[in-house]
Amino acid sequence: MDSLRHSMNDDTMKLNYMSKMDSTPIHKYESLFDAQPIILNSNTSNYLINSHSDYLTYVIIFLIGSAALIWHFMPDRFRMIFSLKTESHYLRSVNANPLVQGNLITGFFAINYFISLGIFMLLFLSEFFEDLIDGYSIYEVLGWCYFVIGVFYIYRTALIYGISVIFNTSKLRKQQVRIGQNILFITGVFLLPIILLEVYTGFEILLIFAIVMIVLLQLIRLIKTFVIGKSISMFNALHIILYLCALDIVPVLVLIRMFVNIS
């Protein structure tokens, strides 16, 4: 009897131990080979950013290195992007052949702009609009960011080319496209170090500073576009203001309205 009682007590202790083990919180692990527990809380979006910080770093470092190589080996073409000039011909110092950026250089800085802006939007949303992206993976959020960027870019390009065809202002259109393209390229290069610092420091002030700089660059583009439009006598100030509203202000207001409705 004593042995039976002792056996029952042992079983009861085991059951109690198992019940305590079953009641412990279940932790989520990054992988089968990493036993560090990750406590999921309301800050899930920041966890998603941190868990992919290495991949973001590789992309940003590659883009920064490529831009540095272009700056080192082709400084004249690199300066063209940061000149903010509307002239379509840049002459060499020896001959009179026009110096253009080239499809390869233009393609790289265009890709750099789209990649860096998409990642910046992801960081901005995760920092200030966490509830808006809660429940989505990082790839889904990035996909929506690039979708919005692509739609906005296609809309602006179609409007610029459509207006130039209607009013036969191809020369002014080329100048507007050039200054707008340079502003986008400058924005893309400027965002690279901001993204890298924000990923590893988490300072919100960096994102706010980037927003301020982006707004200033866009104001420069609007002023340059206004001056280009005033150079032709068939347009007055009211026409140009309406054009700029349709080109930039209306899409931004629509985007803000979408965010308000979603949130």
Phi, psi and omega in degrees: 000318178298319179293322178295318178296320180296322178293320179293321177297320178297317180296320179296320177297321179294319179295317177298321179295318179294321179294324177292321179294323180291334183274355179288150181295145179269128181260150176261135182250147181296320179204174179291340184259359180240112186266014178282123181287144177244114181275116180278126177230200182291344182269049185292323183295321177293327174297319179298320178295313183295324181290341179249016184296326180296315180295318177298321180295317179300317181296313183294318179296321177298317180293319178296317178297319179295317178297322178294322177295319178297318179297323183283314186269336180226064184296331180295317178290326178294320179293331178301324182291322184266007181280330183060029176270152180260357179292145183266355181233127176240118189269147173287165182284339184257308182248182185253018178286136180293138179260118180245163184293324182092149183295323182294314180294315180298317180297318180298311183291331175293314178297319178300319179297311183295319181293311184293321179293320178298316179294321178297318177298322177299313179295320180295316179294319181292336182270319187247343180228054184296321180295332182291326183253007180296131181097352179257148176281166181296328180286326177293317179295316177298320178300316178293323178298313180290330176295314179296317179299316180296316179297316180297318181293317179296319179299312181295318180297316180296320180292318180297312181289325178295315179296321180294325178288319182295316184260003177056055181236056183295324180295315178294326178296319178298319178294319179295318179297320181295313182292323177294320178296317179295322178296318178297317181295319177298318179300316180298317179292321180295325184287338185302304179293330178297316180296315182298317180291321183290324181298322186258349177249326181073018181284120179294331183299331178295318179293320178295317177299319179296319178299317180298316180293321178297318178297318179297318178297321178292326175296320176299318179296319179295318179296316178298318179295320178298317179295320178298316179295324179289345181287349177249135190286341184285349179247133172258181185297323181295318178300316182292320179296318177297321178296316180293325176297315179291331184281319188234313190291316181298312177300322179295318178296321177296318180295317178297320179297321178297317180296320180296317181293321181291318181282000000 
